[in-house]
Structure formats: structure tokens, C-alpha cells
């Protein structure tokens, strides 16, 4: 704890449930001073979450190991998980469930909603301004092609803390476009406590998929990076600021498997995740 907090006369007690109790000893502090001090305290400690929902979307059947890893990790953090698979779910199913969370669940200011996607990213070559993710294998029809704007229209009314994680090629378009939509403030009802978007690579790059991270498992680079970070982490995990190291190029010997050889030279592999953070998201 830094000296400024001590000088402000704040007593801190961690209760049996991990909740922080703040005792303001210096009653002469102004309201703004107290608020700034409490904000500092929240940066030092994990804030208990009242409700945790996770939506896990498997855009391609080859990504089942990603889904299982994330499902196991989030179960350990107390999340209520709902899984959508390529063979049994559609884009419509996924978006309707997001709407269900936004409209019917009791979301408080400190509840967590996490949306995770693993699968294929796609640039529509007829219109390179359009980049999205595919929710049914490599089917690029409108019924299975999800853009950041479409996703935003369904997540913007989810209250509390919202995190979106995209592990796919070209996924970096999601932090960029969703951050612009979030910060535009065109819809007053879209106010959130915090909003985090994490992607495995920049928008015009390819993302790594490898069986070499964990023997016997076929994992996306970002998913493995999250797995490694959480396994090494012994306390709370702030998705908005923790360093997440994705995979290494040596794990892929044939990048042309991701996209046809004719376009492989145009889009290179990247191992630099993209992130937008507005506030903290503690798992």
C-alpha cells in the first residue's frame, strides 16, 4: 500500500469472503478525496463480483480443445458457462442468448459477462473494410458471418463489466471497432462499468494454431497464453492489464493451412495480441 493511502487515514479490512471494508478515519476529507482514495484501493485489491456469466463460442469443430480449456479455467473462477458449438448452434442462437443476458438476468454494476470466441476470422475480399468472424466453420454467408458492429448491437445493453475475447485470424479488428463504438457514446443506455476487448492478433494478420503448446491438444495462441497466465497466477487476474504472452512462430511449420496459398503472402502471422481496456475486469 502506498504512503498516500496511509496518509489519508484509510483503514482496510479484508473480510472472510474477501470483501474490502473501508474505514475513513480522517473525517475532514472531502468527498472527491475519499472517492479518489477508494479508487486507488480498488486498483490494489480484487473487488468481489456479484455474478459471473460466460458465453463460449466454438466457431469451428477443430477448436474444441480451446473451448474445453477455457471452460475449465472459468469454472475455477466461479463462472456460469454456456457453450455454443459449430455443429449444434447458429449465429442467431448465440446472439439471442446474449440478448437474454442483457434483458432478463439481474446484472448489477459489479457483475461480469465474458464472451469468448475461437474459430476463423475472415476478410471479405470484395470489401476489405469488412472483417468479421465465422460462426459455422468456413461458411462465409451472412447467416454465419459476425462483424464487430453486429456484436456491439447485442452486447451494448449488458450492464456491469463486459469482456470480449476473440482467438482467430484478423481478430484485431474487434478491439479497434468495438472501442470506437463504446467511446462514441451515441447510445446513453450502453453505459458499462468496464469494457475489455482482447484479440489474438492485429486485423491484417493471421493467428497461430498449434498442437505443440500442450501435447495432444490443438490450441489457439491467445487461448494458450491465457491458460499459461492463469495457471501461473495465484491471486486475482485483471484481464485489462495483465501481460499475456501468446505462442511462438516455431510451433507452425505451414502457415498456408490458415488461408489459401494465393493470399498467404499478403497476411503474415503475428504473435502480438491487441487489447482495448476501459476500466478493470477482474476474473
C-alpha positions in Angstrom: 0.0 0.0 0.0 1.5 3.4 -0.9 2.1 6.2 1.6 -0.6 8.4 0.1 -3.3 5.9 1.2 -1.8 5.7 4.6 -1.6 9.4 5.0 -5.3 9.7 4.0 -6.2 7.7 7.1 -7.9 4.8 5.4 -8.3 1.6 7.4 -8.6 -1.5 5.3 -10.0 -4.8 6.5 -10.3 -7.9 4.3 -13.3 -9.9 5.5 -13.9 -13.7 5.4 -15.5 -13.5 2.0 -12.6 -11.4 0.6 -14.7 -8.2 0.7 -13.0 -4.9 1.5 -14.3 -2.8 4.3 -13.0 0.8 4.2 -12.9 2.8 7.4 -12.4 6.5 6.8 -10.5 7.8 9.9 -9.9 11.3 8.6 -13.5 12.8 8.6 -12.2 16.1 7.3 -11.5 14.5 3.9 -13.7 15.9 1.1 -16.0 13.6 -0.9 -13.8 13.8 -4.0 -10.7 13.0 -1.9 -12.5 9.9 -0.5 -13.6 8.8 -3.9 -10.1 9.1 -5.4 -8.7 7.1 -2.4 -11.2 4.4 -2.8 -10.5 4.1 -6.5 -6.8 3.7 -5.6 -7.7 0.9 -3.1 -9.7 -0.9 -5.9 -6.6 -0.8 -8.1 -4.7 -2.7 -5.3 -7.3 -5.3 -4.4 -9.7 -7.6 -6.2 -13.3 -6.4 -6.0 -15.8 -9.2 -5.3 -18.1 -9.9 -8.2 -21.8 -10.5 -7.6 -22.5 -12.6 -10.8 -20.4 -14.2 -13.4 -21.6 -15.3 -16.9 -19.5 -16.7 -19.7 -20.6 -17.4 -23.3 -18.1 -19.8 -25.1 -18.5 -19.9 -28.9 -16.8 -22.6 -30.9 -16.8 -21.3 -34.5 -15.2 -24.4 -35.9 -15.2 -28.1 -34.7 -11.4 -28.1 -34.8 -11.4 -25.7 -31.8 -12.9 -28.0 -29.2 -9.7 -28.0 -27.2 -9.8 -24.2 -26.9 -13.4 -24.4 -25.6 -12.6 -27.1 -23.1 -9.5 -25.3 -21.7 -11.5 -22.0 -21.3 -14.5 -23.8 -19.8 -12.3 -25.4 -17.2 -10.4 -22.2 -16.4 -13.6 -20.2 -16.0 -15.3 -22.9 -13.9 -12.4 -22.5 -11.5 -13.2 -18.8 -11.3 -16.9 -19.5 -10.5 -18.4 -18.6 -13.9 -21.8 -19.9 -15.1 -20.8 -21.1 -18.6 -22.9 -21.6 -21.7 -21.2 -23.3 -24.7 -22.2 -22.9 -28.4 -20.7 -25.3 -30.9 -20.4 -25.2 -34.7 -22.4 -28.4 -35.2 -25.4 -27.5 -32.9 -25.6 -23.7 -32.8 -26.0 -20.8 -35.2 -25.2 -17.2 -35.2 -28.8 -16.5 -34.4 -28.6 -18.8 -31.3 -25.5 -17.0 -30.0 -26.9 -13.5 -30.4 -30.3 -14.5 -28.9 -28.5 -15.8 -25.8 -26.6 -12.5 -25.5 -29.9 -10.7 -25.7 -31.2 -13.0 -23.0 -28.4 -12.0 -20.7 -28.8 -8.3 -21.4 -32.6 -8.3 -20.9 -33.6 -10.8 -18.3 -30.6 -11.6 -16.0 -30.1 -9.5 -12.9 -26.9 -7.7 -13.8 -25.5 -5.5 -11.1 -22.8 -2.9 -11.5 -20.1 -5.3 -10.5 -21.3 -8.4 -12.4 -19.1 -10.0 -15.1 -20.1 -11.1 -18.5 -17.4 -12.7 -20.6 -17.9 -13.6 -24.3 -15.2 -15.9 -25.8 -14.9 -16.9 -29.4 -12.4 -19.3 -31.1 -12.5 -20.1 -34.8 -11.9 -18.4 -38.1 -11.6 -14.7 -38.8 -12.4 -13.6 -42.3 -11.8 -10.6 -44.6 -14.4 -10.2 -47.3 -12.1 -9.7 -50.3 -14.8 -7.9 -52.2 -14.8 -5.3 -49.4 -11.6 -5.3 -47.3 -13.2 -2.8 -45.0 -15.4 -5.7 -43.7 -13.7 -8.1 -41.3 -15.5 -10.5 -39.1 -15.6 -14.0 -37.5 -17.3 -17.1 -38.8 -19.7 -18.9 -36.5 -20.1 -22.1 -38.6 -16.7 -23.4 -39.8 -15.7 -21.7 -43.0 -19.2 -20.7 -44.1 -18.9 -17.0 -45.1 -22.6 -16.4 -45.7 -24.3 -13.5 -43.9 -26.0 -16.1 -41.6 -22.7 -17.1 -40.1 -20.5 -14.0 -40.6 -20.4 -11.8 -37.5 -19.0 -8.2 -37.6 -17.9 -6.1 -34.6 -20.9 -3.8 -35.2 -23.4 -6.7 -35.1 -21.8 -8.0 -31.9 -21.9 -4.5 -30.4 -25.6 -4.1 -31.1 -26.2 -7.1 -28.9 -23.7 -6.6 -26.1 -24.1 -2.9 -25.6 -27.0 -3.2 -23.1 -25.3 -5.8 -20.9 -24.7 -4.0 -17.6 -21.7 -4.3 -15.3 -18.3 -5.5 -16.6 -18.1 -6.9 -20.1 -15.2 -8.7 -21.7 -14.9 -10.0 -25.3 -12.1 -12.4 -26.2 -11.5 -13.3 -29.9 -8.9 -16.0 -30.7 -8.9 -16.0 -34.5 -7.1 -14.6 -37.6 -7.8 -10.9 -38.2 -9.3 -10.6 -34.7 -7.6 -7.2 -34.0 -10.5 -5.5 -35.9 -12.7 -6.2 -32.8 -10.7 -4.1 -30.2 -10.4 -1.3 -32.8 -14.1 -1.2 -33.9 -15.7 -2.0 -30.6 -13.6 0.6 -28.8 -14.8 3.2 -31.3 -18.5 2.2 -30.8 -18.1 2.1 -27.0 -16.5 5.6 -26.8 -18.8 7.2 -29.3 -21.5 7.5 -26.5 -24.2 7.6 -29.1 -26.4 5.3 -27.0 -26.8 6.5 -23.4 -28.2 3.1 -22.4 -24.9 1.4 -23.4 -23.0 2.7 -20.3 -20.9 0.0 -18.7 -18.9 -0.3 -15.5 -16.0 -1.6 -17.6 -15.4 -2.9 -21.1 -12.5 -5.1 -22.3 -11.8 -6.5 -25.8 -8.8 -8.9 -26.3 -7.8 -10.3 -29.7 -5.0 -12.7 -30.7 -3.5 -10.6 -33.5 -3.8 -7.4 -35.5 -6.6 -7.0 -38.0 -4.5 -7.7 -41.1 -2.6 -10.6 -39.6 -3.0 -14.4 -39.1 -3.1 -16.0 -35.7 -1.3 -19.2 -34.6 -3.0 -22.5 -34.0 -0.7 -25.3 -32.7 -0.6 -28.8 -31.3 2.8 -28.1 -29.7 1.8 -25.9 -26.8 0.3 -28.8 -24.8 0.9 -32.3 -26.2 -2.3 -33.8 -27.6 -4.2 -30.5 -27.7 -4.8 -28.2 -30.6 -4.9 -24.7 -29.2 -5.0 -21.1 -30.4 -2.1 -18.9 -29.4 -4.2 -16.5 -27.4 -6.1 -19.2 -25.6 -2.8 -20.9 -24.6 -1.5 -17.5 -23.5 -4.5 -17.0 -21.2 -4.2 -20.6 -19.9 -0.5 -20.1 -19.1 -1.1 -16.8 -17.4 -3.9 -18.1 -15.2 -2.0 -21.2 -14.3 0.9 -19.1 -13.2 -1.3 -16.6 -11.3 -2.0 -17.3 -7.7 -4.4 -14.5 -7.0 -6.9 -12.3 -8.8 -6.4 -11.7 -12.5 -7.1 -8.4 -14.2 -7.9 -9.1 -17.8 -7.5 -5.4 -18.7 -3.8 -5.1 -17.7 -2.1 -8.5 -17.1 0.6 -9.3 -19.7 -0.5 -12.3 -21.8 2.2 -13.9 -24.0 0.9 -15.7 -27.0 2.7 -18.5 -28.9 5.8 -18.7 -30.9 6.3 -19.0 -34.6 8.3 -22.2 -34.4 5.1 -24.0 -33.5 3.7 -23.6 -37.0 5.6 -25.1 -39.9 2.9 -24.5 -42.6 1.1 -21.1 -42.3 -0.6 -21.7 -45.6 -3.0 -24.1 -43.9 -4.8 -21.0 -42.5 -5.7 -19.3 -45.7 -5.3 -20.4 -49.4 -1.7 -20.1 -50.7 -2.7 -17.3 -53.0 -3.3 -14.9 -50.1 -0.8 -16.3 -47.6 1.9 -13.8 -48.7 -0.4 -10.9 -48.1 -1.3 -11.7 -44.5 1.5 -12.7 -42.1 1.5 -14.5 -38.8 1.5 -12.2 -35.8 2.2 -13.0 -32.1 1.2 -9.6 -30.8 -2.3 -9.6 -29.1 -4.5 -6.5 -29.4 -6.4 -5.1 -26.4 -8.8 -2.3 -25.6 -9.4 -1.6 -21.9 -11.9 0.8 -20.3 -11.7 0.1 -16.6 -10.8 -3.1 -14.8 -12.1 -6.6 -15.4 -11.1 -9.0 -12.6 -11.9 -12.6 -13.4 
